[in-house]
Amino acid sequence: MWTTLHKVLSTSRLKRQLLEAFRKALRVASTLGSFLQRLSQLNGRECAFLIERVKQLSKQEGRQKFLLLLQQLELTDDVYMSFFENGALERVTVHKKKRVWHFKIQIENILPFQVYQLLRMRMAEKFSHIANVSLTVETLNPVVNEQHLLEYWQAAIEQLGEMSPLLRENLLKQTPQWTGNKLVVTSMLEHELSILKTKYTEKIALSYKEFGFPHIPLDFKLVEESEEFVAQQAAFYEQRREEEERLSKQAMADFAAREKVK
């Protein structure tokens, strides 16, 4: 059979190339068949070892890609790397029509909010000429504390979808309380409280999850307006405004410094 086929195909260079391609295809099929046969003969322990080895190789590749990303964002200084230790770039999803690149990274613990803001700012700056950037953070060993929850509170509310401006403003101005196992959010209006419970309990928890938090249980409490409550809200709002202003100035100074080096 091979002799006859060879005589037919050897009349031109193109046909010889087709013959060689056919032979390679047969070799690949044979190799794949041998591999699948060997795979079917593995016992449980050998299969588990093979799966674990594939996972390790995948993690190594993810860590290399994440390190490359951090280098591009100029976030490889020791002060930052301690937060990104053992981090990995899980995947990048490109939405061509929307011109959005969605990054998913995996790190050990929840980032301090200032570090998260800097990461997002550098990503938006670096890829602005290509697309808009979105980010999901997955954490392996998240430690939840009140400071982290309060620092991320406004960002968690701001990234929620459709919401009435008044309701959003009321949430942004308040300081929720962390009891150690749930986040308590307050409202001074019964109908607003009902909307929060039925529509936004899970949405707020999912918003926090995008930042690397585990599932955060929420509770909503009806309160009466008092001078202490209003003062507490105003103090928190002013503190966040000052912090955002400081970060904005720092970002401008960092950008100017990098441009000067260039």
C-alpha positions in Angstrom: 0.0 0.0 0.0 2.7 2.5 1.0 4.7 1.6 -2.3 1.7 2.3 -4.5 0.8 5.5 -2.6 4.4 6.7 -2.8 4.5 6.2 -6.6 1.3 8.2 -7.1 2.4 11.1 -4.9 6.1 11.4 -5.8 5.4 13.1 -9.2 5.6 16.6 -7.8 7.1 18.6 -4.9 3.7 19.5 -3.6 2.6 15.8 -3.5 5.8 14.9 -1.6 5.0 17.5 1.0 1.5 16.1 1.3 3.0 12.6 1.8 5.3 13.9 4.6 2.5 15.7 6.3 0.4 12.5 6.1 3.3 10.5 7.7 3.6 13.1 10.5 -0.1 12.9 11.2 0.1 9.2 11.5 3.1 9.5 14.0 1.2 12.0 16.1 -1.9 9.8 16.1 0.2 6.8 17.1 1.9 8.8 19.9 -1.4 10.2 21.2 -2.9 6.7 21.1 0.0 5.3 23.2 -0.4 8.2 25.7 -4.2 7.6 26.0 -3.6 3.8 26.4 -0.9 4.5 29.1 -3.3 7.0 30.9 -6.0 4.4 31.1 -3.6 2.0 32.8 -2.7 4.4 35.7 -4.0 3.5 39.1 -5.6 6.0 41.5 -2.4 7.2 43.1 -0.7 7.7 39.8 -3.6 9.7 38.4 -3.6 11.9 41.5 0.1 12.5 41.1 -0.3 13.4 37.4 -3.2 15.8 38.2 -1.2 17.5 41.0 1.8 17.8 38.7 -0.3 19.5 36.0 -1.7 21.9 38.7 1.8 22.8 39.9 3.0 23.5 36.3 -0.1 25.7 35.8 0.6 27.6 39.0 4.2 28.2 38.0 3.0 29.6 34.7 0.4 31.8 36.5 3.1 33.1 38.9 5.5 33.9 36.0 2.7 35.8 34.2 1.8 37.7 37.3 5.4 38.7 38.0 5.6 40.0 34.4 2.4 42.0 34.9 3.8 43.5 38.1 7.0 44.4 36.3 5.0 46.2 33.6 3.1 48.1 36.3 6.3 48.9 38.2 5.1 47.3 41.4 8.0 45.0 42.1 9.6 47.0 45.0 9.8 45.2 48.3 7.2 47.4 49.8 4.6 46.0 47.3 5.9 42.4 46.7 5.2 41.4 50.3 1.5 41.7 49.5 1.8 39.9 46.2 3.8 36.9 47.4 2.8 33.6 45.7 0.4 35.6 43.5 -0.7 34.3 40.1 -2.4 35.6 37.1 -5.3 33.2 36.7 -6.6 34.4 33.4 -7.3 37.5 31.2 -10.6 37.6 29.4 -10.8 39.9 26.4 -14.2 41.4 25.4 -13.4 42.8 22.0 -16.7 44.5 21.3 -16.8 46.3 24.7 -13.0 46.9 24.6 -12.6 45.5 28.1 -9.8 43.3 29.4 -10.8 41.5 32.6 -7.9 40.3 34.8 -8.3 37.7 37.5 -5.5 37.3 40.0 -5.0 35.0 42.9 -3.1 36.1 46.0 -2.7 35.0 49.6 -4.7 37.7 51.5 -6.8 40.7 51.1 -4.8 43.7 49.9 -4.7 46.9 51.9 -7.1 49.2 50.1 -4.4 51.7 49.2 -2.4 48.9 47.5 -5.5 47.7 45.7 -6.2 51.3 44.5 -2.6 51.7 43.3 -2.8 48.3 41.4 -6.0 49.4 39.7 -4.7 52.8 38.8 -1.5 51.4 37.3 -3.4 48.8 35.3 -5.8 51.5 33.9 -2.9 53.7 33.1 -0.8 51.0 31.4 -3.6 49.6 29.2 -5.6 52.8 28.5 -4.4 52.9 24.9 -5.7 49.3 24.4 -8.9 48.9 26.4 -10.6 49.5 29.7 -9.5 47.2 32.5 -11.5 45.4 35.2 -10.1 43.2 38.0 -11.2 40.3 40.1 -9.1 39.3 43.1 -9.3 35.8 44.5 -7.6 35.1 47.9 -6.4 31.8 49.3 -6.4 32.7 53.0 -8.4 35.9 53.5 -8.3 37.4 57.0 -11.3 39.7 57.4 -11.2 42.6 59.8 -13.1 45.8 60.4 -10.4 48.0 58.9 -10.4 46.2 55.6 -14.2 46.1 55.4 -14.5 49.9 56.1 -11.7 50.8 53.7 -13.4 48.9 50.9 -17.0 50.0 51.8 -17.3 52.9 49.4 -15.7 51.0 46.5 -18.1 48.1 47.1 -21.1 50.4 47.0 -19.8 52.4 44.0 -19.4 49.4 41.8 -22.9 48.2 42.3 -25.2 48.4 39.3 -28.5 50.1 39.1 -29.3 51.9 42.4 -31.2 55.1 43.2 -28.9 58.1 43.7 -30.4 58.8 47.1 -30.0 55.2 48.3 -26.4 55.1 47.1 -25.6 58.4 48.8 -27.1 57.2 52.1 -24.9 54.1 51.9 -21.8 55.9 51.0 -22.1 58.4 53.9 -22.5 55.8 56.6 -20.1 53.8 58.6 -21.2 50.1 58.8 -20.3 48.1 61.9 -18.5 44.7 61.9 -19.6 42.4 64.7 -17.0 39.8 63.9 -19.3 37.6 61.8 -21.6 40.1 60.0 -21.6 43.6 58.6 -24.4 45.8 60.0 -25.8 48.5 57.8 -28.3 51.1 59.0 -31.1 53.0 57.6 -33.5 55.7 59.0 -36.3 54.8 56.5 -38.4 51.6 56.7 -39.1 51.4 53.0 -35.3 51.9 52.3 -34.5 49.2 54.8 -36.9 46.8 53.1 -35.3 47.5 49.7 -31.8 46.9 51.1 -32.8 43.6 52.6 -34.6 42.1 49.6 -32.4 43.5 46.8 -28.9 44.3 48.0 -27.9 41.8 50.7 -26.3 39.4 48.2 -25.2 42.2 45.7 -23.1 43.9 48.4 -21.6 40.6 49.5 -20.7 39.7 45.8 -19.2 43.2 45.4 -16.9 42.6 48.3 -16.0 39.2 46.9 -14.6 40.9 43.7 -12.0 42.4 46.0 -10.9 39.1 47.5 -13.2 38.9 50.5 -15.0 35.7 51.4 -18.8 35.8 51.6 -19.7 38.6 54.0 -23.0 38.2 55.8 -25.0 41.5 56.1 -27.7 42.7 58.4 -29.8 45.8 58.1 -30.9 47.8 61.1 -33.5 50.6 61.4 -32.2 53.5 63.5 -33.3 57.0 64.5 -31.4 60.0 63.4 -29.3 61.5 66.2 -26.5 64.1 66.4 -24.0 61.3 67.2 -25.0 59.3 64.2 -24.9 62.3 61.8 -21.5 63.3 63.3 -20.1 59.8 62.8 -21.2 59.7 59.2 -19.7 63.1 58.5 -16.4 62.2 60.1 -16.1 59.0 58.1 -17.0 60.8 54.8 -14.4 63.5 55.5 -11.7 60.9 56.3 -12.4 59.1 53.0 -12.3 62.4 51.1 -8.9 63.3 52.6 -7.5 59.8 51.9 -8.7 59.9 48.2 -7.1 63.4 47.8 -3.8 62.1 49.3 -3.8 59.1 47.0 -4.5 61.3 44.0 -1.6 63.6 44.8 0.7 60.5 45.4 -0.4 59.1 42.0 0.4 62.3 40.2 3.8 62.5 41.9 4.6 58.9 41.0 3.6 59.5 37.4 5.8 62.7 37.2 8.7 60.8 38.7 8.4 58.0 36.1 8.2 60.5 33.3 11.3 62.2 34.6 13.2 59.0 34.6 12.3 58.3 30.9 
